[in-house]
Amino acid sequence: MADSVEHARKRLEDEWGQIRRRFDEIHAAFDRVSAGKPEDDMRGLLKDLEKKVKRIRTGGLLRPGANGHHRALKRYKKAVEEAQTQGKVTRYS
């Protein structure tokens, strides 16, 4: 059962890392919005930011998304809960 918790933890960390690596895309789009001038197309800049956030949240066929992290988090929590009920849990902090 400890292998299950460790495997779920590794998968969770992998999913988290994949999302974190894509945060630069959101930061760049937000920087363009915050640096916007009155003559800039703010609607277009905000739409681009929304697209970046949605793409990172939902993922796609070839790119990871926060949905994958959400599923991995649920699996990890379930594995920890099962291990605790059996008295075999490895604590991560």
SERO-920546 format. One line per field, with one value per residue: x, y, z of N, C-alpha, C, O, CB in turn; residue in one letter; residue number from 1. Coordinates in nm, 2 decimals. Atoms other than C-alpha are relative to their C-alpha. Glycine has a CB too. Layout:
# residues N
n.u <- [X / ...] $
n.v <- [Y / ...] $
n.w <- [Z / ...] $
ca.u <- [X / ...] $
ca.v <- [Y / ...] $
ca.w <- [Z / ...] $
c.u <- [X / ...] $
c.v <- [Y / ...] $
c.w <- [Z / ...] $
o.u <- [X / ...] $
o.v <- [Y / ...] $
o.w <- [Z / ...] $
cb.u <- [X / ...] $
cb.v <- [Y / ...] $
cb.w <- [Z / ...] $
res <- [a / ...] $
n <- [NUM / ...] $
This chain:
# residues 93
n.u <- [0.08 / -0.09 / -0.03 / 0.11 / -0.01 / -0.12 / 0.02 / 0.09 / -0.07 / -0.09 / 0.08 / 0.05 / -0.11 / -0.02 / 0.11 / -0.02 / -0.11 / 0.04 / 0.08 / -0.09 / -0.09 / 0.08 / 0.04 / -0.06 / 0.10 / 0.10 / -0.07 / -0.02 / 0.13 / 0.04 / -0.09 / 0.05 / 0.12 / -0.03 / -0.08 / 0.08 / 0.02 / 0.14 / 0.02 / -0.02 / 0.13 / 0.00 / 0.09 / -0.08 / -0.11 / 0.07 / 0.04 / -0.12 / -0.03 / 0.10 / -0.04 / -0.11 / 0.04 / 0.08 / -0.09 / -0.08 / 0.09 / 0.06 / -0.10 / 0.04 / -0.05 / -0.14 / -0.06 / 0.07 / 0.08 / 0.04 / 0.10 / -0.08 / -0.04 / 0.12 / 0.02 / -0.11 / 0.02 / 0.11 / -0.06 / -0.10 / 0.07 / 0.06 / -0.10 / -0.04 / 0.11 / 0.00 / -0.11 / 0.02 / 0.09 / -0.08 / -0.10 / -0.13 / 0.00 / -0.12 / 0.04 / -0.07 / 0.02] $
n.v <- [-0.12 / -0.12 / -0.02 / -0.07 / -0.14 / -0.06 / -0.01 / -0.10 / -0.13 / -0.03 / -0.05 / -0.13 / -0.10 / -0.01 / -0.08 / -0.13 / -0.06 / -0.03 / -0.12 / -0.12 / -0.04 / -0.08 / -0.13 / -0.12 / -0.04 / -0.09 / -0.12 / -0.08 / -0.06 / -0.09 / -0.11 / -0.08 / -0.07 / -0.10 / -0.11 / -0.06 / -0.15 / -0.03 / 0.03 / 0.14 / 0.08 / 0.07 / 0.12 / 0.10 / 0.05 / 0.08 / 0.12 / 0.09 / 0.05 / 0.10 / 0.11 / 0.07 / 0.06 / 0.11 / 0.11 / 0.06 / 0.07 / 0.12 / 0.09 / 0.03 / 0.13 / 0.02 / -0.08 / 0.03 / -0.10 / 0.01 / 0.11 / 0.11 / -0.02 / 0.03 / 0.15 / 0.06 / -0.04 / 0.09 / 0.14 / -0.01 / -0.01 / 0.13 / 0.10 / -0.03 / 0.04 / 0.15 / 0.04 / -0.03 / 0.09 / 0.13 / -0.03 / -0.01 / -0.13 / -0.07 / -0.14 / -0.09 / -0.14] $
n.w <- [0.00 / -0.01 / 0.14 / 0.07 / -0.05 / 0.06 / 0.15 / 0.01 / -0.04 / 0.11 / 0.11 / -0.04 / 0.01 / 0.15 / 0.06 / -0.06 / 0.08 / 0.14 / 0.00 / -0.04 / 0.11 / 0.09 / -0.06 / 0.07 / 0.10 / -0.06 / -0.05 / 0.12 / 0.04 / -0.10 / 0.02 / 0.12 / -0.04 / -0.10 / 0.06 / 0.11 / 0.01 / 0.04 / 0.15 / 0.02 / 0.01 / -0.13 / 0.01 / 0.06 / -0.09 / -0.10 / 0.06 / 0.01 / -0.14 / -0.03 / 0.08 / -0.06 / -0.13 / 0.03 / 0.05 / -0.11 / -0.09 / 0.06 / 0.07 / 0.13 / 0.04 / -0.01 / -0.11 / -0.13 / -0.06 / -0.14 / -0.02 / -0.03 / -0.14 / -0.09 / -0.01 / -0.08 / -0.14 / -0.06 / -0.02 / -0.11 / -0.12 / -0.02 / -0.03 / -0.13 / -0.08 / -0.01 / -0.08 / -0.14 / -0.06 / -0.02 / -0.09 / 0.07 / 0.07 / 0.00 / -0.01 / 0.08 / -0.04] $
ca.u <- [0.00 / 0.29 / 0.39 / 0.05 / 0.09 / 0.44 / 0.33 / 0.03 / 0.25 / 0.50 / 0.22 / 0.08 / 0.42 / 0.46 / 0.12 / 0.20 / 0.53 / 0.37 / 0.13 / 0.39 / 0.61 / 0.32 / 0.26 / 0.50 / 0.24 / -0.01 / 0.24 / 0.33 / -0.03 / -0.11 / 0.19 / 0.06 / -0.28 / -0.13 / 0.10 / -0.18 / -0.23 / -0.56 / -0.50 / -0.44 / -0.72 / -0.78 / -1.07 / -0.83 / -0.55 / -0.80 / -0.93 / -0.58 / -0.52 / -0.85 / -0.74 / -0.41 / -0.57 / -0.83 / -0.57 / -0.37 / -0.67 / -0.82 / -0.51 / -0.56 / -0.46 / -0.09 / -0.05 / -0.12 / -0.37 / -0.50 / -0.77 / -0.49 / -0.36 / -0.71 / -0.75 / -0.40 / -0.48 / -0.80 / -0.60 / -0.33 / -0.58 / -0.76 / -0.44 / -0.34 / -0.68 / -0.67 / -0.32 / -0.42 / -0.71 / -0.46 / -0.22 / 0.06 / 0.11 / 0.42 / 0.40 / 0.51 / 0.56] $
ca.v <- [0.00 / 0.24 / 0.19 / 0.31 / 0.63 / 0.69 / 0.63 / 0.86 / 1.13 / 1.11 / 1.15 / 1.44 / 1.62 / 1.55 / 1.70 / 2.00 / 2.06 / 2.05 / 2.32 / 2.54 / 2.53 / 2.69 / 2.98 / 3.20 / 3.20 / 3.35 / 3.60 / 3.72 / 3.77 / 3.94 / 4.17 / 4.28 / 4.36 / 4.55 / 4.75 / 4.84 / 5.20 / 5.37 / 5.32 / 4.94 / 4.68 / 4.59 / 4.35 / 4.16 / 4.15 / 4.03 / 3.77 / 3.64 / 3.62 / 3.43 / 3.19 / 3.12 / 3.05 / 2.83 / 2.63 / 2.57 / 2.48 / 2.24 / 2.11 / 1.96 / 1.66 / 1.72 / 1.96 / 1.90 / 2.09 / 2.15 / 1.89 / 1.63 / 1.77 / 1.76 / 1.39 / 1.31 / 1.50 / 1.30 / 0.97 / 1.08 / 1.17 / 0.84 / 0.64 / 0.82 / 0.76 / 0.39 / 0.36 / 0.53 / 0.30 / 0.01 / 0.19 / 0.22 / 0.58 / 0.76 / 1.13 / 1.39 / 1.76] $
ca.w <- [0.00 / 0.07 / -0.30 / -0.40 / -0.18 / -0.32 / -0.68 / -0.63 / -0.47 / -0.76 / -1.01 / -0.82 / -0.81 / -1.19 / -1.27 / -1.04 / -1.22 / -1.56 / -1.46 / -1.29 / -1.60 / -1.79 / -1.55 / -1.75 / -2.02 / -1.79 / -1.64 / -1.99 / -2.09 / -1.76 / -1.81 / -2.15 / -1.99 / -1.70 / -1.93 / -2.17 / -2.27 / -2.35 / -2.73 / -2.68 / -2.75 / -2.38 / -2.48 / -2.70 / -2.44 / -2.18 / -2.42 / -2.48 / -2.10 / -2.06 / -2.34 / -2.17 / -1.83 / -1.98 / -2.18 / -1.87 / -1.67 / -1.91 / -2.09 / -2.43 / -2.64 / -2.62 / -2.32 / -1.95 / -1.76 / -1.41 / -1.47 / -1.47 / -1.14 / -0.99 / -1.08 / -0.94 / -0.62 / -0.57 / -0.63 / -0.39 / -0.12 / -0.17 / -0.15 / 0.17 / 0.32 / 0.24 / 0.38 / 0.70 / 0.75 / 0.72 / 0.95 / 0.68 / 0.58 / 0.47 / 0.57 / 0.32 / 0.41] $
c.u <- [0.09 / 0.05 / -0.10 / 0.00 / 0.12 / -0.02 / -0.10 / 0.06 / 0.09 / -0.08 / -0.06 / 0.11 / 0.03 / -0.10 / 0.02 / 0.11 / -0.03 / -0.08 / 0.09 / 0.09 / -0.08 / -0.04 / 0.06 / -0.09 / -0.10 / 0.06 / 0.02 / -0.12 / -0.05 / 0.09 / -0.04 / -0.13 / 0.03 / 0.08 / -0.08 / -0.02 / -0.14 / -0.02 / 0.01 / -0.14 / 0.00 / -0.09 / 0.08 / 0.11 / -0.06 / -0.04 / 0.12 / 0.04 / -0.10 / 0.03 / 0.11 / -0.04 / -0.09 / 0.08 / 0.08 / -0.09 / -0.05 / 0.10 / -0.05 / 0.05 / 0.15 / 0.06 / -0.08 / -0.08 / -0.03 / -0.10 / 0.08 / 0.05 / -0.11 / -0.02 / 0.12 / -0.01 / -0.10 / 0.06 / 0.09 / -0.08 / -0.07 / 0.10 / 0.05 / -0.11 / -0.01 / 0.12 / -0.02 / -0.10 / 0.07 / 0.12 / 0.14 / 0.00 / 0.14 / -0.03 / 0.09 / -0.03 / 0.07] $
c.v <- [0.13 / 0.03 / 0.08 / 0.15 / 0.07 / 0.02 / 0.12 / 0.14 / 0.04 / 0.05 / 0.14 / 0.11 / 0.02 / 0.09 / 0.15 / 0.07 / 0.04 / 0.13 / 0.12 / 0.04 / 0.09 / 0.13 / 0.12 / 0.05 / 0.10 / 0.13 / 0.09 / 0.07 / 0.10 / 0.13 / 0.09 / 0.07 / 0.11 / 0.12 / 0.07 / 0.15 / 0.02 / -0.03 / -0.15 / -0.07 / -0.08 / -0.13 / -0.11 / -0.05 / -0.08 / -0.14 / -0.10 / -0.06 / -0.11 / -0.13 / -0.08 / -0.07 / -0.12 / -0.12 / -0.07 / -0.07 / -0.13 / -0.09 / -0.01 / -0.14 / -0.02 / 0.08 / -0.04 / 0.11 / -0.02 / -0.11 / -0.13 / 0.00 / -0.03 / -0.15 / -0.06 / 0.03 / -0.09 / -0.14 / 0.00 / 0.00 / -0.14 / -0.10 / 0.02 / -0.04 / -0.15 / -0.05 / 0.03 / -0.09 / -0.14 / 0.02 / 0.01 / 0.12 / 0.06 / 0.15 / 0.08 / 0.14 / 0.09] $
c.w <- [0.00 / -0.14 / -0.07 / 0.04 / -0.07 / -0.15 / -0.02 / 0.03 / -0.12 / -0.12 / 0.03 / -0.02 / -0.15 / -0.06 / 0.05 / -0.08 / -0.14 / 0.00 / 0.03 / -0.11 / -0.10 / 0.06 / -0.07 / -0.11 / 0.05 / 0.05 / -0.12 / -0.05 / 0.10 / -0.01 / -0.11 / 0.04 / 0.09 / -0.06 / -0.11 / 0.02 / -0.05 / -0.15 / -0.03 / 0.00 / 0.13 / -0.01 / -0.06 / 0.09 / 0.11 / -0.05 / -0.01 / 0.14 / 0.04 / -0.07 / 0.07 / 0.13 / -0.03 / -0.06 / 0.10 / 0.09 / -0.06 / -0.07 / -0.15 / -0.04 / 0.03 / 0.12 / 0.13 / 0.04 / 0.15 / 0.03 / 0.04 / 0.15 / 0.10 / 0.01 / 0.08 / 0.15 / 0.06 / 0.02 / 0.12 / 0.14 / 0.04 / 0.05 / 0.15 / 0.10 / 0.02 / 0.08 / 0.15 / 0.07 / 0.02 / 0.09 / -0.06 / -0.08 / 0.01 / 0.00 / -0.09 / 0.05 / -0.09] $
o.u <- [0.05 / 0.07 / -0.08 / -0.02 / 0.10 / 0.01 / -0.08 / 0.03 / 0.10 / -0.04 / -0.06 / 0.08 / 0.06 / -0.07 / 0.00 / 0.10 / 0.01 / -0.07 / 0.08 / 0.11 / -0.01 / -0.11 / 0.00 / -0.09 / -0.14 / 0.00 / 0.00 / -0.12 / -0.10 / 0.03 / -0.04 / -0.15 / -0.02 / 0.08 / -0.02 / -0.03 / -0.21 / -0.14 / 0.00 / -0.24 / 0.04 / -0.06 / 0.07 / 0.14 / -0.01 / -0.04 / 0.10 / 0.07 / -0.06 / 0.02 / 0.11 / 0.00 / -0.07 / 0.05 / 0.09 / -0.05 / -0.06 / 0.07 / -0.12 / 0.09 / 0.19 / 0.18 / -0.19 / -0.06 / 0.01 / -0.11 / 0.04 / 0.06 / -0.09 / -0.05 / 0.09 / 0.02 / -0.09 / 0.03 / 0.09 / -0.04 / -0.07 / 0.07 / 0.07 / -0.08 / -0.02 / 0.11 / 0.03 / -0.08 / 0.02 / 0.19 / 0.24 / -0.05 / 0.20 / -0.11 / 0.22 / -0.14 / 0.07] $
o.v <- [0.23 / 0.15 / 0.17 / 0.23 / 0.18 / 0.13 / 0.20 / 0.24 / 0.16 / 0.15 / 0.22 / 0.22 / 0.13 / 0.18 / 0.24 / 0.19 / 0.14 / 0.21 / 0.22 / 0.16 / 0.16 / 0.21 / 0.23 / 0.17 / 0.20 / 0.24 / 0.21 / 0.19 / 0.21 / 0.24 / 0.21 / 0.19 / 0.22 / 0.23 / 0.16 / 0.20 / -0.07 / -0.06 / -0.19 / -0.01 / -0.20 / -0.23 / -0.23 / -0.17 / -0.18 / -0.24 / -0.22 / -0.17 / -0.21 / -0.24 / -0.20 / -0.19 / -0.22 / -0.23 / -0.19 / -0.18 / -0.23 / -0.21 / 0.07 / -0.22 / -0.13 / 0.06 / -0.07 / 0.23 / -0.13 / -0.16 / -0.20 / -0.10 / -0.09 / -0.20 / -0.15 / -0.05 / -0.13 / -0.21 / -0.10 / -0.08 / -0.18 / -0.19 / -0.07 / -0.10 / -0.20 / -0.15 / -0.05 / -0.13 / -0.22 / -0.07 / 0.00 / 0.12 / 0.06 / 0.19 / 0.07 / 0.17 / 0.21] $
o.w <- [-0.06 / -0.18 / -0.15 / -0.04 / -0.12 / -0.20 / -0.11 / -0.04 / -0.15 / -0.19 / -0.06 / -0.07 / -0.19 / -0.14 / -0.03 / -0.12 / -0.19 / -0.10 / -0.03 / -0.12 / -0.18 / -0.01 / -0.06 / -0.13 / -0.01 / 0.03 / -0.11 / -0.08 / 0.05 / 0.00 / -0.10 / -0.01 / 0.07 / -0.01 / -0.18 / 0.13 / -0.10 / -0.19 / -0.14 / 0.06 / 0.13 / 0.05 / -0.01 / 0.09 / 0.15 / 0.02 / 0.01 / 0.15 / 0.09 / -0.01 / 0.08 / 0.15 / 0.04 / -0.02 / 0.10 / 0.15 / 0.01 / -0.09 / -0.20 / 0.05 / 0.07 / 0.15 / 0.13 / 0.00 / 0.20 / 0.14 / 0.12 / 0.21 / 0.20 / 0.13 / 0.16 / 0.23 / 0.18 / 0.12 / 0.19 / 0.23 / 0.15 / 0.14 / 0.22 / 0.21 / 0.13 / 0.16 / 0.23 / 0.18 / 0.10 / 0.12 / 0.01 / -0.20 / 0.11 / -0.09 / -0.07 / 0.09 / -0.07] $
cb.u <- [-0.09 / 0.12 / 0.03 / -0.13 / 0.01 / 0.12 / -0.06 / -0.12 / 0.09 / 0.08 / -0.12 / -0.05 / 0.12 / 0.00 / -0.14 / 0.03 / 0.12 / -0.08 / -0.12 / 0.09 / 0.05 / -0.11 / 0.04 / 0.14 / -0.06 / -0.07 / 0.13 / 0.07 / -0.11 / 0.01 / 0.15 / -0.03 / -0.09 / 0.07 / 0.13 / -0.14 / 0.10 / -0.03 / 0.10 / 0.09 / 0.00 / -0.05 / -0.12 / 0.07 / 0.07 / -0.11 / -0.07 / 0.12 / -0.01 / -0.14 / 0.03 / 0.11 / -0.08 / -0.11 / 0.09 / 0.09 / -0.12 / -0.11 / 0.02 / 0.06 / -0.03 / 0.07 / -0.02 / 0.11 / -0.13 / -0.05 / -0.08 / 0.11 / 0.06 / -0.12 / 0.00 / 0.14 / -0.04 / -0.12 / 0.07 / 0.09 / -0.11 / -0.07 / 0.12 / 0.03 / -0.14 / 0.01 / 0.13 / -0.06 / -0.12 / 0.05 / 0.01 / 0.02 / -0.10 / 0.09 / 0.00 / -0.03 / 0.03] $
cb.v <- [0.00 / -0.03 / -0.13 / -0.06 / 0.00 / -0.09 / -0.13 / -0.02 / -0.02 / -0.12 / -0.10 / 0.00 / -0.05 / -0.14 / -0.05 / 0.00 / -0.10 / -0.12 / -0.01 / -0.05 / -0.12 / -0.08 / 0.00 / -0.05 / -0.12 / -0.07 / -0.04 / -0.08 / -0.11 / -0.06 / -0.04 / -0.09 / -0.10 / -0.06 / -0.06 / -0.07 / 0.07 / 0.15 / 0.08 / -0.06 / -0.09 / 0.09 / 0.04 / 0.05 / 0.13 / 0.07 / 0.03 / 0.08 / 0.12 / 0.05 / 0.03 / 0.11 / 0.11 / 0.04 / 0.06 / 0.11 / 0.10 / 0.04 / -0.13 / 0.10 / -0.02 / 0.05 / 0.15 / -0.04 / 0.02 / 0.14 / -0.02 / -0.01 / 0.14 / 0.07 / -0.06 / 0.06 / 0.15 / -0.01 / -0.04 / 0.12 / 0.11 / -0.05 / 0.01 / 0.16 / 0.05 / -0.06 / 0.08 / 0.15 / -0.02 / -0.05 / -0.11 / -0.13 / 0.09 / -0.04 / 0.04 / -0.01 / 0.02] $
cb.w <- [0.12 / 0.09 / -0.07 / 0.05 / 0.15 / 0.02 / -0.05 / 0.10 / 0.13 / -0.05 / -0.02 / 0.15 / 0.07 / -0.06 / 0.05 / 0.15 / 0.00 / -0.06 / 0.10 / 0.12 / -0.07 / -0.05 / 0.15 / -0.05 / -0.07 / 0.13 / 0.07 / -0.11 / -0.02 / 0.14 / -0.01 / -0.12 / 0.07 / 0.12 / -0.06 / 0.00 / -0.10 / 0.02 / -0.08 / 0.10 / -0.12 / 0.10 / -0.09 / -0.13 / 0.06 / 0.06 / -0.13 / -0.05 / 0.10 / -0.03 / -0.14 / 0.03 / 0.09 / -0.10 / -0.11 / 0.07 / 0.03 / -0.10 / 0.07 / -0.10 / -0.15 / -0.12 / -0.03 / 0.10 / -0.08 / 0.05 / -0.12 / -0.09 / 0.02 / -0.06 / -0.14 / -0.06 / 0.01 / -0.10 / -0.13 / -0.01 / 0.00 / -0.13 / -0.09 / 0.02 / -0.05 / -0.14 / -0.05 / 0.02 / -0.09 / -0.13 / 0.11 / -0.08 / 0.05 / -0.12 / 0.15 / -0.15 / 0.15] $
res <- [m / a / d / s / v / e / h / a / r / k / r / l / e / d / e / w / g / q / i / r / r / r / f / d / e / i / h / a / a / f / d / r / v / s / a / g / k / p / e / d / d / m / r / g / l / l / k / d / l / e / k / k / v / k / r / i / r / t / g / g / l / l / r / p / g / a / n / g / h / h / r / a / l / k / r / y / k / k / a / v / e / e / a / q / t / q / g / k / v / t / r / y / s] $
n <- [1 / 2 / 3 / 4 / 5 / 6 / 7 / 8 / 9 / 10 / 11 / 12 / 13 / 14 / 15 / 16 / 17 / 18 / 19 / 20 / 21 / 22 / 23 / 24 / 25 / 26 / 27 / 28 / 29 / 30 / 31 / 32 / 33 / 34 / 35 / 36 / 37 / 38 / 39 / 40 / 41 / 42 / 43 / 44 / 45 / 46 / 47 / 48 / 49 / 50 / 51 / 52 / 53 / 54 / 55 / 56 / 57 / 58 / 59 / 60 / 61 / 62 / 63 / 64 / 65 / 66 / 67 / 68 / 69 / 70 / 71 / 72 / 73 / 74 / 75 / 76 / 77 / 78 / 79 / 80 / 81 / 82 / 83 / 84 / 85 / 86 / 87 / 88 / 89 / 90 / 91 / 92 / 93] $
